[in-house]
Amino acid sequence: MAKIKRLLFGSTWTGRILRLITLFTVLAYPFSYHYKFVYIDGISMKPTYNDGQWSLEQRRRSLGNNWTPDRFDVVTVWSDKDECKLCKRVIGLPGEKVEVKEGRIFINGSDVYDSFGKGKMIYRQLMDPDTNEPWWTEYENIDPVLVQPGHMWIIGDNRGDSVFGHFPINEIHGKIVLY
């Protein structure tokens, strides 16, 4: 038993520290290659995620080359305008028509029911699907917009306070897997 203890923990403090560092590295590397902790900053995903909350993101590289998001997945994407990562819910998929009527979201003419979204869309920021440039507008109604191939239409769960619009699927950084 003494030999096993000495092998695992070493006989000196330096040996113990080196073994612990090695053990930590061997265990942490596979986890950090596939997953990353992300900090939720802002209220656009309330009530699902709160401002100041930590969550777990599965990195894009571990989802596979042909992975595409499903409706209602929560993903992280980079926003050039805000120079930060956004955490948003996927609502519209490629080839679908998204429109807003009286603050409610419709896909291909059908009202989208999701238990996550709270509130109506009233005044928020839009992203141009062609240039990915933002512009501000007041609205309760948005004419049908076709989600282009290779894009998705995303919005935060707090519909009254959220950036939304088209984002390229290849700009997804990861998928949130832990609430």
N, C-alpha and C positions, 0 to 999 in steps of 0.2 A: 504494500500500500504506500509506503514511503517513497518508493521509486516512481510510482504513478503520480503522486503529488509533486515530486520534484520535477518530473517531466512536464506536467501541465502548468505548474505555477513557478518553476524555477527555484533555485536555492538562494538567489540574491534579489534585492529590490529591482535592480536593473533588468534582470531576467524576467521577473514578474511583469514589469511594465511593458517590456518588448512583446511578451506573449499575449498580454491583453490587447495591445495595439494590433497585433497580427490577427487575433481572433475577431476583434471588432471590424477590421478591414475585410476579412473573409466573409463575415456575415452581412456587412452593410453594403458592399459593392453590388451584389445582385439586386438587392432591394432598390438602391438608388438608381440603377440603370433602368428599371421598369417604372418606378414611382417617384413622386416628388410631393413634398408638402407645399401647399399654396395658401397664402394669406388672403382672405376675402376683405377687400377694402371698398366700402361703399354700401349703399342700401338698395342697389338695383336688383338684387336677387332675394330680397326679403319676401316672404317669411321663410323660404327654404334655407337660405344662408344669411347669417347676421353679419353686420359690419364688425370686423375684428376677429372673425372666426377663422380657424385653420381647417383645411380640408385636404384630402388626398387625391392627387391627380395621377392617372395612369398616363405615362408619356406616350406620345404618338409613335415613337419607334418600336414600342412593345405591342402596339395594336395591330401591326401587320401592314404590308405595303398596299393592300387592296381595301383596307378598312375605310368605311364611310360611316358617318353618324346616322343614328336612327332618330326619328321624331321623338322629342322630349329628352334626348340626351343632354347633359350639361357639359359644355366644352369650354376650353380656354383658347382665345385667339388674341393675336397681337393687334393693337390699334395704333396705326402710325400717327394719327392726329393727337391722341392722348399720350402717346409714347409709354404705353403700359399694356399689361395683359388684361383682357376682359374675360369675365366668367359669365356665360350666357346660355340660355336654353335654345335648342334647335327646334324650330317650328315648321319652317318650309324646307322642302327637299327639292333637288334639281327636277325641273320640268313641271313643277306645281305653280299655280297662280295664287298669290297671296294678296288679300285686300283687307282693308279695315272699313267697317261700317259702324257708325255711331260708337267708335272706340272699341269695337269687338273685332277679333281677327277671324277671317274666313279663308279657307284653303279650298280651291276649286269650287267655290260657291257654298261650301258647308261650314257652318260655325264650328270653330275649334274649341272643344271642351277639354281643358286640362285642369286638373285639381291644383296645379302649382301657381298659375297666373292669378294675380290679385289686382283688381281695379281696371279701369278703362284707360286707353291711351288718349291723352288730351294734348299735350305739348311736349314734344321730344325731338331728338336729333335723328336725322335720316342719313344713311350712307348711300352714295351713288354706286350702283352695281358695276358700272363700267370703269369708273376712275377710283373707286373706293374713297372718294373725297366726301367729307361731311358737309351738310348744309342744315340750317334750322328752318322749321316751318311750324305753323299751327295747324292742327287737323283734328278731325273726328272721323274723317273719311279719307281713305287713300284708294285710288283706282287700282284695279287688279294689275299686279306686276308679276311677270314670269320669272321664276328663279332659274337662272342660267345654268347650263351644265357645269359641274365642278364648283358650284356655289351652294350656299345654304342661307336661309333667312333665320336670323336669331334675334332674341329679345330677352331681357331680364324678367324674372317672375314678378317684380314690382312694376307693373305695366305703366303706372303713372310717373315713374322716374327711372327711365332706362334708355340707353342707346340701343338702336335696333337697325336691322337692315341686312343687306347681302354681304357675305364674307366668303372668300374662297376656301373651299374645303382643305386645300393643301396648306393653308395658314393655321390650321388647328394645331395647337401645341400639345393638347392632351384632353382626356375625358375625366371628369370628376367622378370618382368611384366611392367616395366616403362622405356621407353627409355630416 
